[in-house]
Amino acid sequence: MRNKQPAFSLIETIVVLALSVFTLLLIVRPLESSISVLQEKIFWQSFKQTWTREIISSTKFIKVHTIIFKNKKIIFSEQNNKKVTVELPKTMTIRRYESINVNDTGSISGRTIIVDSTLQDKPYYILIQLGWGKYHVTH
């Protein structure tokens, strides 16, 4: 004779697994968005630190520096020697190639760099001020 023990049927197990997967998907999507926002904040902080270091370095060592804005990265170099690269997060791209020279006095020509972000409705504008290497980021 067969012993009957209480257990879940195959259908019940599949339903529970499907609900679990659905719940995990609801949690993961906002988490990915939060991670992307955090990556953009980290990028802007890294950009600010590297920018400041390059401007100070050009005046301190009296050397010309170049800042190159490419599609997914920003390259800071000293007299065409590759020095520091700041990578953009996956959610950001630079609209067009730009090259900026930082004179040995730390002065820069004015420019506007447009950075698109999939997280924002509007692009970021890096407004580089004429003169002493200052910039301002707006939406």
C-alpha positions in Angstrom: 0.0 0.0 0.0 1.2 3.6 -0.8 1.8 6.2 1.9 0.3 9.6 1.1 2.4 12.4 2.4 1.4 16.0 2.0 3.5 17.8 -0.7 3.3 20.5 -3.3 2.2 19.5 -6.8 4.2 20.5 -9.8 1.8 23.2 -10.8 1.9 24.8 -7.3 5.7 24.8 -7.4 5.8 26.4 -10.9 3.3 29.1 -9.8 5.5 29.9 -6.7 8.6 30.1 -8.8 6.9 32.4 -11.4 5.7 34.8 -8.6 9.2 34.8 -7.1 10.8 35.7 -10.4 8.2 38.4 -11.0 8.9 39.9 -7.6 12.7 39.9 -8.2 12.2 41.7 -11.5 10.2 44.4 -9.8 13.1 44.9 -7.4 16.0 44.7 -9.9 14.7 47.4 -12.3 14.7 50.3 -9.8 18.0 49.0 -8.5 19.6 49.3 -11.9 18.4 52.8 -12.2 19.8 53.7 -8.8 23.2 52.3 -9.8 23.2 54.3 -13.0 22.4 57.5 -11.2 25.2 56.7 -8.7 27.7 56.0 -11.6 26.9 59.4 -13.1 27.5 61.1 -9.8 30.9 59.3 -9.5 31.8 60.4 -13.0 31.1 64.1 -12.3 33.2 63.9 -9.1 36.1 62.2 -10.9 35.9 64.7 -13.7 36.0 67.6 -11.3 39.0 66.2 -9.4 40.9 65.5 -12.6 40.1 68.8 -14.2 41.3 70.7 -11.1 44.5 68.7 -10.9 45.3 69.4 -14.6 44.6 73.2 -14.3 46.8 73.4 -11.2 49.5 71.2 -12.8 49.7 73.4 -16.0 50.4 76.5 -14.0 52.7 74.9 -11.5 54.9 73.2 -14.0 54.4 75.8 -16.7 53.4 73.2 -19.3 50.6 73.1 -21.9 47.9 70.5 -21.3 45.3 69.1 -23.6 41.8 67.9 -22.7 40.2 65.8 -25.3 36.4 65.0 -25.2 35.7 61.8 -27.1 32.5 59.8 -27.4 32.8 57.7 -24.2 35.9 59.2 -22.5 37.8 62.4 -21.6 41.6 62.3 -22.0 43.7 64.7 -20.0 47.3 64.9 -21.4 50.4 66.9 -21.0 52.1 67.9 -24.3 50.4 65.1 -26.2 51.6 62.4 -23.7 48.5 60.4 -22.6 48.1 61.0 -18.9 44.7 60.4 -17.4 41.5 59.0 -18.9 38.1 59.5 -17.3 35.6 57.0 -18.7 31.9 58.0 -19.0 29.3 55.7 -17.6 27.2 53.6 -20.0 24.3 56.0 -19.7 26.4 59.0 -21.0 27.9 60.1 -24.3 29.6 63.2 -25.6 27.9 64.6 -28.7 31.0 65.6 -30.6 34.8 65.5 -30.5 36.4 68.5 -28.8 40.0 69.3 -28.0 40.9 72.1 -25.5 44.3 73.4 -24.8 45.2 74.6 -21.3 48.0 77.2 -21.6 50.9 77.2 -19.3 49.3 80.0 -17.4 46.1 77.9 -16.8 44.0 79.9 -19.2 41.5 78.2 -21.6 39.4 79.3 -24.5 35.6 79.2 -23.9 33.7 76.3 -25.1 30.4 74.4 -24.5 30.6 70.6 -24.4 27.3 68.7 -24.7 26.9 65.4 -22.8 23.8 63.3 -23.4 22.4 61.1 -20.7 19.8 58.4 -21.0 18.7 59.1 -17.4 17.9 62.8 -18.1 15.4 64.4 -20.4 17.8 67.2 -21.2 21.6 67.0 -21.9 24.3 68.2 -19.6 26.1 71.3 -20.8 29.7 71.8 -19.6 30.3 75.5 -20.0 34.0 76.2 -20.1 34.7 79.8 -19.2 37.2 81.9 -21.0 40.2 82.5 -18.8 41.3 80.6 -15.7 40.2 77.1 -16.4 36.8 77.3 -14.7 33.8 75.3 -15.9 30.1 75.0 -14.9 27.7 72.1 -15.6 24.0 72.8 -16.3 21.0 70.9 -17.6 
